[in-house]
Amino acid sequence: MPVPEFVPTLQRPILRESVYQQLRDWIVQGILEPGEQLRDQQLAERLGVSRTPVREALRRLEDEGLVETAKNRWTRVRPVDLDEAEQIYPIRAALDSMALKLSFPHLSKAHLSAMREANARLKAALKKGDIPGAVEADSAFHDVYVRPCGNLELIDIIQGLRVKHHRLELAYFGSPKLGLVSVEEHAGIIEAVVEGDVRQAERRLYRHFQGALARLKGRP
């Protein structure tokens, strides 16, 4: 997927961080695709900056495992490794279940409405074949119960995992049939919250991540 031809000029005081965030977003959103070669001159021209902040950003992204380099040969977006899913999904299952348990007493009608709205957007995005939109809607669904949990360290850890998790979800939601199973599972989680059954909600959420991992590994 080509990067945009024009990006608004970045402000110099936050130049380095802005370049890093933009490239990171392009990778996570799949605009810069797995395996795609990254040429610093081309990226610098697209961003309207010199090559220096681009090179610095690419080094940071390499440290995070989003970019890989063969010295004096190429730099590219690191291909998605489905083996990583076996590490990330169980961690998300445990941490998200903990977040849901903590936030459960604080979930209001407004939170439930937000969960339903995000799930509806997920279903609509899948029907349109809008994969980035599906990933965004799915993330919004899970954000509803993560943010009120009150444990800032837990929130930070979950947010940190989402960078790699989002890339896996681009592959997962590439199959609308798999994505629609998630829509149904989300509805089951909402139902348990409405009923005030925290244990059932936790179980359904945990099984949701387990099922997503199994489906991702089993997809063609």
MODELLER restraints for C-alpha pairs under 7 A, 6 or more apart:
rsr = mdl.restraints
at = mdl.atoms
rsr.add(forms.Gaussian(group=physical.xy_distance, feature=features.Distance(at['CA:1:A'], at['CA:31:A']), mean=5.19, stdev=0.5))
rsr.add(forms.Gaussian(group=physical.xy_distance, feature=features.Distance(at['CA:1:A'], at['CA:32:A']), mean=6.33, stdev=0.5))
rsr.add(forms.Gaussian(group=physical.xy_distance, feature=features.Distance(at['CA:1:A'], at['CA:33:A']), mean=6.59, stdev=0.5))
rsr.add(forms.Gaussian(group=physical.xy_distance, feature=features.Distance(at['CA:2:A'], at['CA:31:A']), mean=6.57, stdev=0.5))
rsr.add(forms.Gaussian(group=physical.xy_distance, feature=features.Distance(at['CA:3:A'], at['CA:31:A']), mean=6.25, stdev=0.5))
rsr.add(forms.Gaussian(group=physical.xy_distance, feature=features.Distance(at['CA:3:A'], at['CA:32:A']), mean=6.94, stdev=0.5))
rsr.add(forms.Gaussian(group=physical.xy_distance, feature=features.Distance(at['CA:5:A'], at['CA:46:A']), mean=6.06, stdev=0.5))
rsr.add(forms.Gaussian(group=physical.xy_distance, feature=features.Distance(at['CA:6:A'], at['CA:46:A']), mean=5.95, stdev=0.5))
rsr.add(forms.Gaussian(group=physical.xy_distance, feature=features.Distance(at['CA:7:A'], at['CA:46:A']), mean=6.50, stdev=0.5))
rsr.add(forms.Gaussian(group=physical.xy_distance, feature=features.Distance(at['CA:7:A'], at['CA:47:A']), mean=5.57, stdev=0.5))
rsr.add(forms.Gaussian(group=physical.xy_distance, feature=features.Distance(at['CA:9:A'], at['CA:48:A']), mean=6.12, stdev=0.5))
rsr.add(forms.Gaussian(group=physical.xy_distance, feature=features.Distance(at['CA:10:A'], at['CA:18:A']), mean=6.95, stdev=0.5))
rsr.add(forms.Gaussian(group=physical.xy_distance, feature=features.Distance(at['CA:16:A'], at['CA:53:A']), mean=5.29, stdev=0.5))
rsr.add(forms.Gaussian(group=physical.xy_distance, feature=features.Distance(at['CA:19:A'], at['CA:53:A']), mean=6.67, stdev=0.5))
rsr.add(forms.Gaussian(group=physical.xy_distance, feature=features.Distance(at['CA:19:A'], at['CA:54:A']), mean=6.44, stdev=0.5))
rsr.add(forms.Gaussian(group=physical.xy_distance, feature=features.Distance(at['CA:19:A'], at['CA:57:A']), mean=6.58, stdev=0.5))
rsr.add(forms.Gaussian(group=physical.xy_distance, feature=features.Distance(at['CA:20:A'], at['CA:57:A']), mean=4.62, stdev=0.5))
rsr.add(forms.Gaussian(group=physical.xy_distance, feature=features.Distance(at['CA:26:A'], at['CA:32:A']), mean=5.40, stdev=0.5))
rsr.add(forms.Gaussian(group=physical.xy_distance, feature=features.Distance(at['CA:27:A'], at['CA:33:A']), mean=6.56, stdev=0.5))
rsr.add(forms.Gaussian(group=physical.xy_distance, feature=features.Distance(at['CA:28:A'], at['CA:163:A']), mean=6.36, stdev=0.5))
rsr.add(forms.Gaussian(group=physical.xy_distance, feature=features.Distance(at['CA:28:A'], at['CA:166:A']), mean=6.19, stdev=0.5))
rsr.add(forms.Gaussian(group=physical.xy_distance, feature=features.Distance(at['CA:28:A'], at['CA:167:A']), mean=5.57, stdev=0.5))
rsr.add(forms.Gaussian(group=physical.xy_distance, feature=features.Distance(at['CA:29:A'], at['CA:132:A']), mean=6.06, stdev=0.5))
rsr.add(forms.Gaussian(group=physical.xy_distance, feature=features.Distance(at['CA:33:A'], at['CA:77:A']), mean=6.65, stdev=0.5))
rsr.add(forms.Gaussian(group=physical.xy_distance, feature=features.Distance(at['CA:34:A'], at['CA:77:A']), mean=5.08, stdev=0.5))
rsr.add(forms.Gaussian(group=physical.xy_distance, feature=features.Distance(at['CA:34:A'], at['CA:78:A']), mean=5.66, stdev=0.5))
rsr.add(forms.Gaussian(group=physical.xy_distance, feature=features.Distance(at['CA:34:A'], at['CA:79:A']), mean=4.38, stdev=0.5))
rsr.add(forms.Gaussian(group=physical.xy_distance, feature=features.Distance(at['CA:34:A'], at['CA:80:A']), mean=6.24, stdev=0.5))
rsr.add(forms.Gaussian(group=physical.xy_distance, feature=features.Distance(at['CA:35:A'], at['CA:76:A']), mean=5.71, stdev=0.5))
rsr.add(forms.Gaussian(group=physical.xy_distance, feature=features.Distance(at['CA:35:A'], at['CA:77:A']), mean=5.04, stdev=0.5))
rsr.add(forms.Gaussian(group=physical.xy_distance, feature=features.Distance(at['CA:35:A'], at['CA:78:A']), mean=5.75, stdev=0.5))
rsr.add(forms.Gaussian(group=physical.xy_distance, feature=features.Distance(at['CA:35:A'], at['CA:79:A']), mean=5.05, stdev=0.5))
rsr.add(forms.Gaussian(group=physical.xy_distance, feature=features.Distance(at['CA:36:A'], at['CA:76:A']), mean=5.32, stdev=0.5))
rsr.add(forms.Gaussian(group=physical.xy_distance, feature=features.Distance(at['CA:36:A'], at['CA:77:A']), mean=5.44, stdev=0.5))
rsr.add(forms.Gaussian(group=physical.xy_distance, feature=features.Distance(at['CA:37:A'], at['CA:74:A']), mean=6.76, stdev=0.5))
rsr.add(forms.Gaussian(group=physical.xy_distance, feature=features.Distance(at['CA:37:A'], at['CA:75:A']), mean=5.73, stdev=0.5))
rsr.add(forms.Gaussian(group=physical.xy_distance, feature=features.Distance(at['CA:37:A'], at['CA:76:A']), mean=4.05, stdev=0.5))
rsr.add(forms.Gaussian(group=physical.xy_distance, feature=features.Distance(at['CA:37:A'], at['CA:77:A']), mean=6.51, stdev=0.5))
rsr.add(forms.Gaussian(group=physical.xy_distance, feature=features.Distance(at['CA:38:A'], at['CA:75:A']), mean=5.45, stdev=0.5))
rsr.add(forms.Gaussian(group=physical.xy_distance, feature=features.Distance(at['CA:38:A'], at['CA:76:A']), mean=5.08, stdev=0.5))
rsr.add(forms.Gaussian(group=physical.xy_distance, feature=features.Distance(at['CA:40:A'], at['CA:51:A']), mean=5.92, stdev=0.5))
rsr.add(forms.Gaussian(group=physical.xy_distance, feature=features.Distance(at['CA:40:A'], at['CA:54:A']), mean=6.10, stdev=0.5))
rsr.add(forms.Gaussian(group=physical.xy_distance, feature=features.Distance(at['CA:40:A'], at['CA:55:A']), mean=6.47, stdev=0.5))
rsr.add(forms.Gaussian(group=physical.xy_distance, feature=features.Distance(at['CA:41:A'], at['CA:51:A']), mean=5.96, stdev=0.5))
rsr.add(forms.Gaussian(group=physical.xy_distance, feature=features.Distance(at['CA:44:A'], at['CA:50:A']), mean=5.60, stdev=0.5))
rsr.add(forms.Gaussian(group=physical.xy_distance, feature=features.Distance(at['CA:44:A'], at['CA:51:A']), mean=5.39, stdev=0.5))
rsr.add(forms.Gaussian(group=physical.xy_distance, feature=features.Distance(at['CA:44:A'], at['CA:54:A']), mean=6.27, stdev=0.5))
rsr.add(forms.Gaussian(group=physical.xy_distance, feature=features.Distance(at['CA:58:A'], at['CA:67:A']), mean=6.94, stdev=0.5))
rsr.add(forms.Gaussian(group=physical.xy_distance, feature=features.Distance(at['CA:61:A'], at['CA:67:A']), mean=5.50, stdev=0.5))
rsr.add(forms.Gaussian(group=physical.xy_distance, feature=features.Distance(at['CA:62:A'], at['CA:68:A']), mean=5.54, stdev=0.5))
rsr.add(forms.Gaussian(group=physical.xy_distance, feature=features.Distance(at['CA:66:A'], at['CA:77:A']), mean=6.15, stdev=0.5))
rsr.add(forms.Gaussian(group=physical.xy_distance, feature=features.Distance(at['CA:66:A'], at['CA:78:A']), mean=5.35, stdev=0.5))
rsr.add(forms.Gaussian(group=physical.xy_distance, feature=features.Distance(at['CA:67:A'], at['CA:76:A']), mean=5.75, stdev=0.5))
rsr.add(forms.Gaussian(group=physical.xy_distance, feature=features.Distance(at['CA:67:A'], at['CA:77:A']), mean=4.55, stdev=0.5))
rsr.add(forms.Gaussian(group=physical.xy_distance, feature=features.Distance(at['CA:67:A'], at['CA:78:A']), mean=4.73, stdev=0.5))
rsr.add(forms.Gaussian(group=physical.xy_distance, feature=features.Distance(at['CA:68:A'], at['CA:75:A']), mean=5.82, stdev=0.5))
rsr.add(forms.Gaussian(group=physical.xy_distance, feature=features.Distance(at['CA:68:A'], at['CA:76:A']), mean=5.64, stdev=0.5))
rsr.add(forms.Gaussian(group=physical.xy_distance, feature=features.Distance(at['CA:68:A'], at['CA:77:A']), mean=6.36, stdev=0.5))
rsr.add(forms.Gaussian(group=physical.xy_distance, feature=features.Distance(at['CA:68:A'], at['CA:78:A']), mean=5.46, stdev=0.5))
rsr.add(forms.Gaussian(group=physical.xy_distance, feature=features.Distance(at['CA:69:A'], at['CA:75:A']), mean=4.30, stdev=0.5))
rsr.add(forms.Gaussian(group=physical.xy_distance, feature=features.Distance(at['CA:69:A'], at['CA:76:A']), mean=6.43, stdev=0.5))
rsr.add(forms.Gaussian(group=physical.xy_distance, feature=features.Distance(at['CA:80:A'], at['CA:167:A']), mean=6.96, stdev=0.5))
rsr.add(forms.Gaussian(group=physical.xy_distance, feature=features.Distance(at['CA:80:A'], at['CA:168:A']), mean=6.82, stdev=0.5))
rsr.add(forms.Gaussian(group=physical.xy_distance, feature=features.Distance(at['CA:85:A'], at['CA:213:A']), mean=6.66, stdev=0.5))
rsr.add(forms.Gaussian(group=physical.xy_distance, feature=features.Distance(at['CA:88:A'], at['CA:165:A']), mean=6.96, stdev=0.5))
rsr.add(forms.Gaussian(group=physical.xy_distance, feature=features.Distance(at['CA:89:A'], at['CA:209:A']), mean=6.05, stdev=0.5))
rsr.add(forms.Gaussian(group=physical.xy_distance, feature=features.Distance(at['CA:89:A'], at['CA:213:A']), mean=6.34, stdev=0.5))
rsr.add(forms.Gaussian(group=physical.xy_distance, feature=features.Distance(at['CA:90:A'], at['CA:210:A']), mean=6.94, stdev=0.5))
rsr.add(forms.Gaussian(group=physical.xy_distance, feature=features.Distance(at['CA:93:A'], at['CA:206:A']), mean=4.90, stdev=0.5))
rsr.add(forms.Gaussian(group=physical.xy_distance, feature=features.Distance(at['CA:93:A'], at['CA:209:A']), mean=5.42, stdev=0.5))
rsr.add(forms.Gaussian(group=physical.xy_distance, feature=features.Distance(at['CA:94:A'], at['CA:206:A']), mean=6.86, stdev=0.5))
rsr.add(forms.Gaussian(group=physical.xy_distance, feature=features.Distance(at['CA:96:A'], at['CA:146:A']), mean=6.92, stdev=0.5))
rsr.add(forms.Gaussian(group=physical.xy_distance, feature=features.Distance(at['CA:97:A'], at['CA:202:A']), mean=5.31, stdev=0.5))
rsr.add(forms.Gaussian(group=physical.xy_distance, feature=features.Distance(at['CA:97:A'], at['CA:205:A']), mean=6.39, stdev=0.5))
rsr.add(forms.Gaussian(group=physical.xy_distance, feature=features.Distance(at['CA:97:A'], at['CA:206:A']), mean=6.18, stdev=0.5))
rsr.add(forms.Gaussian(group=physical.xy_distance, feature=features.Distance(at['CA:99:A'], at['CA:145:A']), mean=6.84, stdev=0.5))
rsr.add(forms.Gaussian(group=physical.xy_distance, feature=features.Distance(at['CA:99:A'], at['CA:146:A']), mean=5.35, stdev=0.5))
rsr.add(forms.Gaussian(group=physical.xy_distance, feature=features.Distance(at['CA:99:A'], at['CA:149:A']), mean=5.37, stdev=0.5))
rsr.add(forms.Gaussian(group=physical.xy_distance, feature=features.Distance(at['CA:100:A'], at['CA:145:A']), mean=5.56, stdev=0.5))
rsr.add(forms.Gaussian(group=physical.xy_distance, feature=features.Distance(at['CA:100:A'], at['CA:146:A']), mean=6.44, stdev=0.5))
rsr.add(forms.Gaussian(group=physical.xy_distance, feature=features.Distance(at['CA:100:A'], at['CA:149:A']), mean=6.89, stdev=0.5))
rsr.add(forms.Gaussian(group=physical.xy_distance, feature=features.Distance(at['CA:100:A'], at['CA:202:A']), mean=6.82, stdev=0.5))
rsr.add(forms.Gaussian(group=physical.xy_distance, feature=features.Distance(at['CA:101:A'], at['CA:198:A']), mean=6.59, stdev=0.5))
rsr.add(forms.Gaussian(group=physical.xy_distance, feature=features.Distance(at['CA:101:A'], at['CA:202:A']), mean=6.85, stdev=0.5))
rsr.add(forms.Gaussian(group=physical.xy_distance, feature=features.Distance(at['CA:102:A'], at['CA:149:A']), mean=4.94, stdev=0.5))
rsr.add(forms.Gaussian(group=physical.xy_distance, feature=features.Distance(at['CA:103:A'], at['CA:145:A']), mean=6.09, stdev=0.5))
rsr.add(forms.Gaussian(group=physical.xy_distance, feature=features.Distance(at['CA:103:A'], at['CA:148:A']), mean=5.29, stdev=0.5))
rsr.add(forms.Gaussian(group=physical.xy_distance, feature=features.Distance(at['CA:103:A'], at['CA:149:A']), mean=4.01, stdev=0.5))
rsr.add(forms.Gaussian(group=physical.xy_distance, feature=features.Distance(at['CA:104:A'], at['CA:198:A']), mean=6.80, stdev=0.5))
rsr.add(forms.Gaussian(group=physical.xy_distance, feature=features.Distance(at['CA:106:A'], at['CA:148:A']), mean=6.92, stdev=0.5))
rsr.add(forms.Gaussian(group=physical.xy_distance, feature=features.Distance(at['CA:111:A'], at['CA:144:A']), mean=6.24, stdev=0.5))
rsr.add(forms.Gaussian(group=physical.xy_distance, feature=features.Distance(at['CA:112:A'], at['CA:190:A']), mean=7.00, stdev=0.5))
rsr.add(forms.Gaussian(group=physical.xy_distance, feature=features.Distance(at['CA:114:A'], at['CA:144:A']), mean=6.86, stdev=0.5))
rsr.add(forms.Gaussian(group=physical.xy_distance, feature=features.Distance(at['CA:115:A'], at['CA:141:A']), mean=5.12, stdev=0.5))
rsr.add(forms.Gaussian(group=physical.xy_distance, feature=features.Distance(at['CA:115:A'], at['CA:144:A']), mean=6.38, stdev=0.5))
rsr.add(forms.Gaussian(group=physical.xy_distance, feature=features.Distance(at['CA:118:A'], at['CA:137:A']), mean=5.27, stdev=0.5))
rsr.add(forms.Gaussian(group=physical.xy_distance, feature=features.Distance(at['CA:118:A'], at['CA:138:A']), mean=6.85, stdev=0.5))
rsr.add(forms.Gaussian(group=physical.xy_distance, feature=features.Distance(at['CA:118:A'], at['CA:140:A']), mean=6.02, stdev=0.5))
rsr.add(forms.Gaussian(group=physical.xy_distance, feature=features.Distance(at['CA:118:A'], at['CA:141:A']), mean=5.16, stdev=0.5))
rsr.add(forms.Gaussian(group=physical.xy_distance, feature=features.Distance(at['CA:119:A'], at['CA:137:A']), mean=6.80, stdev=0.5))
rsr.add(forms.Gaussian(group=physical.xy_distance, feature=features.Distance(at['CA:119:A'], at['CA:138:A']), mean=6.98, stdev=0.5))
rsr.add(forms.Gaussian(group=physical.xy_distance, feature=features.Distance(at['CA:119:A'], at['CA:141:A']), mean=6.38, stdev=0.5))
rsr.add(forms.Gaussian(group=physical.xy_distance, feature=features.Distance(at['CA:119:A'], at['CA:183:A']), mean=6.18, stdev=0.5))
rsr.add(forms.Gaussian(group=physical.xy_distance, feature=features.Distance(at['CA:119:A'], at['CA:186:A']), mean=6.94, stdev=0.5))
rsr.add(forms.Gaussian(group=physical.xy_distance, feature=features.Distance(at['CA:121:A'], at['CA:137:A']), mean=5.90, stdev=0.5))
rsr.add(forms.Gaussian(group=physical.xy_distance, feature=features.Distance(at['CA:122:A'], at['CA:134:A']), mean=4.86, stdev=0.5))
rsr.add(forms.Gaussian(group=physical.xy_distance, feature=features.Distance(at['CA:122:A'], at['CA:137:A']), mean=5.04, stdev=0.5))
rsr.add(forms.Gaussian(group=physical.xy_distance, feature=features.Distance(at['CA:122:A'], at['CA:138:A']), mean=6.12, stdev=0.5))
rsr.add(forms.Gaussian(group=physical.xy_distance, feature=features.Distance(at['CA:123:A'], at['CA:180:A']), mean=6.63, stdev=0.5))
rsr.add(forms.Gaussian(group=physical.xy_distance, feature=features.Distance(at['CA:123:A'], at['CA:183:A']), mean=6.43, stdev=0.5))
rsr.add(forms.Gaussian(group=physical.xy_distance, feature=features.Distance(at['CA:125:A'], at['CA:131:A']), mean=6.86, stdev=0.5))
rsr.add(forms.Gaussian(group=physical.xy_distance, feature=features.Distance(at['CA:125:A'], at['CA:133:A']), mean=5.69, stdev=0.5))
rsr.add(forms.Gaussian(group=physical.xy_distance, feature=features.Distance(at['CA:125:A'], at['CA:134:A']), mean=5.15, stdev=0.5))
rsr.add(forms.Gaussian(group=physical.xy_distance, feature=features.Distance(at['CA:126:A'], at['CA:134:A']), mean=6.05, stdev=0.5))
rsr.add(forms.Gaussian(group=physical.xy_distance, feature=features.Distance(at['CA:126:A'], at['CA:176:A']), mean=5.52, stdev=0.5))
rsr.add(forms.Gaussian(group=physical.xy_distance, feature=features.Distance(at['CA:126:A'], at['CA:179:A']), mean=6.86, stdev=0.5))
rsr.add(forms.Gaussian(group=physical.xy_distance, feature=features.Distance(at['CA:131:A'], at['CA:170:A']), mean=6.38, stdev=0.5))
rsr.add(forms.Gaussian(group=physical.xy_distance, feature=features.Distance(at['CA:131:A'], at['CA:173:A']), mean=6.03, stdev=0.5))
rsr.add(forms.Gaussian(group=physical.xy_distance, feature=features.Distance(at['CA:131:A'], at['CA:174:A']), mean=6.29, stdev=0.5))
rsr.add(forms.Gaussian(group=physical.xy_distance, feature=features.Distance(at['CA:132:A'], at['CA:170:A']), mean=6.95, stdev=0.5))
rsr.add(forms.Gaussian(group=physical.xy_distance, feature=features.Distance(at['CA:134:A'], at['CA:173:A']), mean=6.90, stdev=0.5))
rsr.add(forms.Gaussian(group=physical.xy_distance, feature=features.Distance(at['CA:135:A'], at['CA:166:A']), mean=6.72, stdev=0.5))
rsr.add(forms.Gaussian(group=physical.xy_distance, feature=features.Distance(at['CA:135:A'], at['CA:169:A']), mean=6.33, stdev=0.5))
rsr.add(forms.Gaussian(group=physical.xy_distance, feature=features.Distance(at['CA:135:A'], at['CA:170:A']), mean=6.69, stdev=0.5))
rsr.add(forms.Gaussian(group=physical.xy_distance, feature=features.Distance(at['CA:146:A'], at['CA:155:A']), mean=6.55, stdev=0.5))
rsr.add(forms.Gaussian(group=physical.xy_distance, feature=features.Distance(at['CA:147:A'], at['CA:155:A']), mean=6.77, stdev=0.5))
rsr.add(forms.Gaussian(group=physical.xy_distance, feature=features.Distance(at['CA:172:A'], at['CA:178:A']), mean=6.90, stdev=0.5))
rsr.add(forms.Gaussian(group=physical.xy_distance, feature=features.Distance(at['CA:172:A'], at['CA:216:A']), mean=5.64, stdev=0.5))
rsr.add(forms.Gaussian(group=physical.xy_distance, feature=features.Distance(at['CA:173:A'], at['CA:179:A']), mean=5.21, stdev=0.5))
rsr.add(forms.Gaussian(group=physical.xy_distance, feature=features.Distance(at['CA:178:A'], at['CA:215:A']), mean=6.87, stdev=0.5))
rsr.add(forms.Gaussian(group=physical.xy_distance, feature=features.Distance(at['CA:185:A'], at['CA:208:A']), mean=6.30, stdev=0.5))
rsr.add(forms.Gaussian(group=physical.xy_distance, feature=features.Distance(at['CA:189:A'], at['CA:201:A']), mean=5.24, stdev=0.5))
rsr.add(forms.Gaussian(group=physical.xy_distance, feature=features.Distance(at['CA:189:A'], at['CA:204:A']), mean=5.87, stdev=0.5))
rsr.add(forms.Gaussian(group=physical.xy_distance, feature=features.Distance(at['CA:189:A'], at['CA:205:A']), mean=6.34, stdev=0.5))
rsr.add(forms.Gaussian(group=physical.xy_distance, feature=features.Distance(at['CA:192:A'], at['CA:200:A']), mean=5.98, stdev=0.5))
rsr.add(forms.Gaussian(group=physical.xy_distance, feature=features.Distance(at['CA:192:A'], at['CA:201:A']), mean=4.99, stdev=0.5))
rsr.add(forms.Gaussian(group=physical.xy_distance, feature=features.Distance(at['CA:193:A'], at['CA:201:A']), mean=6.10, stdev=0.5))
